Each structure stands twice: as structure tokens, then as C-alpha cells.
Amino acid sequence: MPNGLSSDWMRIKEPVELLGEGLRWLLATGVVVFTTAVLVMLHADSATAGILNLVLVVWSSTLAGRAVSIYLAILASLLFDYFFLPPFHSLGLSGLQSWLAMCAFVASCVIVGRVAERARGQTRQAEQRREDVERLYALSQEMMLHEDAAGLIREIPRLVEHNFALDAVLLYVRDEDQLYSSVPSVPVPGNPVLFTPEPMREALRVVSATLEPNSELPQGFTPMNLVFGMNSVGTLAWKPATLSREVATSVAAQVAIAITRAHAIEASARLEAARAADRLRSALIDSLTHELRTPLTAIRAAATTLLDGHGLDEETRTELATIVDEESSRLDSLIGEAMEMAEIESDGIRVRPEPLHTGTFLEQAVEESHDQLIHHRVTIGVQQPDTPVWFDPHLIGRVLRHLLENAARYTPVNSRILLRSRRGLGIVEFLVEDDGPGIDAHDLPMIFEKFYRGQQRVTSAKGSGMGLSITRALMAAHGGAIDVQSTPGRGTTFRLWIPLVEKSPNLVPDAVVTEATPEAPVATPAMAARHSFQGKSDPAGADRR
């Protein structure tokens, strides 16, 4: 319950409890007086009156508590003496028999009242134990079923506070030297600050280091050391001090186990990541060795044949020279991709934005990939108005070249390739669409992973499988992303986006200014510039409207 609501409830609860306590005493008095009046009217003897009054005392001890039962015992004794023991209508006693009856009645009331109070206390303790067990079970289930091991440690104070109805819970984790809280440590309207972070963390650190319980914490918190095995993993503190020693010890044990388990899961994840990195490094070496050896073998075989020269006609010499040229180009491409990946993984990428029109940029990207696109029909569509946008043309150009060369490599000759640019809410999007065979559904989730080429690509074309992984890393370095949609037999669309920056980033400190422009219709064929490559002499840039 929030602290503001809790204080309001306490102001209402106190008078309500006082009223209920007064009504309880009045009801007990009324029951005894009414019972005595009925017995007097019926002319009951002393034995009957004593037994009924004893029943009333037992009933009050069971339901109302010790104070009310003592009060009823005294009241019933006075009424029993006044109405049922001689001399009647007098508080005095005459004769040994009256004294014995009175003493027996008082002793019976006291003994039976204490037995009933003890039974009531045992019942109350059993109910409290049951509630504590249920709360401990709920806490253990919530901690055990928590999916995020790292987030569990941050959630532990809130879980303990919620399950045990506490005002505030603090958790100090020794290995991290961090303090976690279920309540804010800064002022919030209607929610006063319950602790000061730095002094409290230091106090809990001392408790954790000494392995000794300490009840003298600031702001009235009660601490409990969290011990797993023989080592302290931290300190748990709560407010108010309503938890019993047994419950607090059980909660501390569960929290210590949860923290140790979370740390073990994190360590296991780091170890698995290191193993995955080793496997990836081995795969990189194996892949590069295989991919580099193939063109080198072809180049060496062609060069050896050319050097031998016996019985070779001009056509054969030209073919061998072509093999050397093509395989050298492939070797250069593989080395370039390897260098790109090494640059990316060493955080060597620097974004240098420039103001550019997206249409001009797309034409330049097509021109640079002219040789690969010579047998395809390339169409450029640009959303208007095409105002300048700040981005790094070298990084985004590398991404587009990868995508255009892939489209040319995996689509039929004379098929269509569409490049589009458009603006969304705070972003600029570039799309590369083709009419190729598409990508299988089971390949899509892995298409951006290193060395993954898919089932069709393994047999249909050569490549290292690093190109799309490089494009994803380049887009991430630019603050954007890339995704793909594909339908087998109907083509593939790669979509890449970057933040929309229409003013110089150098003019705005520590931020990228993004301005959303209204979404305009996608460029129609009348707006698009069509590039049809039939030979190397054909122009690559047509007029763009």
C-alpha cells in the first residue's frame, strides 16, 4: 500500500479499533448481567449459576482474550456471591460452605480462563505459521519463476515487500556493491523518502562484512545478513520490524539462494558467450581458409598452365587470363569483407554525416554497382519533397552496394530491381526490392548471421556469408537497423532505416534532431527514373522527377 494511503488508513483504523474494543467489553458485561437476571428469575440454585457463569468465562477467554475473561470472572464472581450465596443480596459470605463454593468458583474461572487463553494463543500461532509458510512459498515461487536472472536481483525488494506487507525493503548485494530498494530514494509527491542511499549502503556493507546481526540501522530498518554456505552475499533490511526471527531467517535464506543462483546463471551465460566466441573465431578461420584457398588454387593452376605455354592457342590463353582476373577479384572481395568485419568488431567505425539528397545518393550507389547490375533493370523511386538529409554516405553506400550486388547475383538476368527512399516518423527508409526466387522461411531468422548463406545460396552462388552480417553492423553503427521480408517465388525486400536528421548534428549538442515529415505516396512509375543497363557504355543516371 502506498505510504500516503497507509497513513490515512492508520488515522481511520485507530478510532475504529477503539470503538470495537469498547463494544466488546459492553457486550461481555451485557451477556453476564442478562444471564444472571435470567437465573434469578428462574430461581436457579448456586450450582447451576456457577456452571453457567464458568461457561461464560471460558467463552470469553476463547473469543475475547485474557483481559475480558479476567473482567468477566471478577464480575461473575461478584454477581454469583450477591445473588446465589447466603446471605443473599449481600457481598458478604457466611459459613464454610459459602466460602468453599466461592473459592472453587474463582479458582475454576482462573484455571479455565488460562487454559482457554493458552489454546487461543496456540491457535493464533498456528494461523500465523500457516500464513508465513504461504508467504514464503509465494516468494520462493516468484523468485524461482522469474525469467530474467539479472532483473531478479532488482525485483527482490519489491517481492519481499509485497508478500509480507512491509513499508520498505532494502537489498545490498556484496559482489556488486549495489543497493536495491522497493521504495524511491528521491522525494516523490505524496511519498516521503524513507532512507538516504549512501549512508544506508555503507551501514549494510558493514553488516555484510561482519557477519553479525545489527539492529542499529538508520531510519529504523532491521537488517539480516544473507549467508550462503560460509560466505556472505549481502544484507537484507526491512521496515517495520514485524517479521519474526524464524520468518526473517527463512526469507534471508531464500534471498541468498536466489542471488547466488542469479550470479551462477550470469556466469554461465558469460562462459557460454566466451565459448560461442571461440567457436565463431574457429569458424571464421576455417571459412576464410577455405574461401581463400579456392581462388588461390584456381589462380595458381591457370598461372602454371600459362607459364608452361606448350600447345596453347590464343583463345585458351585468354580464357586462363580471364580465370586469373575473376579469381583475383573474388580474392580481393573476400579480403575486403574480412577487413570490414575486423574493423566492425574492433569498434573502428566512425560516422561522418553529410547533407545529401536521397535521390542523388541512390543514383550514385547504382553507378558504383554498374558492373554487377549491367544485366538488370534498376528503378529508383524517391518520395517528394526530397530535401537534404544528414547521414554518412560511405557507410550507407557500403550497405546498399552489398544489397544491390546480392540482388544481381541471386536474381534472373533482365529482372527488375527497385530502389526506394521514403520518410517516416523520425526516420529515413531505403528499400531494395527484387523479383528473384526469394528466401526460404527457415532461412530468414538466420540470414544476418555470420557465414550463414542458406540452402539455396550454398549451391547457387559463391560468397563468404559475411555480407549481410556486415550490413547489419554498419546500420547499427549509424543508429539504424535493417530487416528483410521475402516470399519464395515472388521476391525479397530489404528495408534499412536511419534517424531523420535535417539540421547539422554539430549545431545541436548531444542529440540528433529528428523532424517528422508527412508521409507522401510512394513514387509512381512516372516519378521514377529507370536505369536499363545493356552495356558498360550505357549511362547509369537518368533524369529523376
Secondary structure, 3 states (H helix, E strand, C coil): CCHHHHHHHHHHHHHHHHHHHHHHHHHHHHHHHHHHHHHHHCCCCHHHHHHHHHHHHHHHHHHCCHHHHHHHHHHHHHHHHHHHCCCCCCCCCCCHHHHHHHHHHHHHHHHHHHHHHHHHHHHHHHHHHHHHHHHHHHHHHHHHCCCCHHHHHHHHHHHHHHHHCCCEEEEEECCCCEEEECCCCCCECCECCCCCHHHHHHHHHHHHHHCCCCCCCHHHCEEEEEEECCEEEEEEEEECCCCCHHHHHHHHHHHHHHHHHHHHHHHHHHHHHHHHHHHHHHHHHHHHHHHHHHHHHHHHHHHHHHHHCCCCCHHHHHHHHHHHHHHHHHHHHHHHHHHHHHHHHCCCCCCCCEEECHHHHHHHHHHHCCCCCCCCEEEEEECCCCCCEEECHHHHHHHHHHHHHHHHHHCCCCCEEEEEEEECCCEEEEEEEECCCCCCCCCHHHCCCCCCCHHHHHHHCCCCCCHHHHHHHHHHHCCCEEEEEEECCCEEEEEEEEECCCCCHHHCCCCCCCCCCCCCCCCCCCCCEEEECCCCCCCCCCCCC
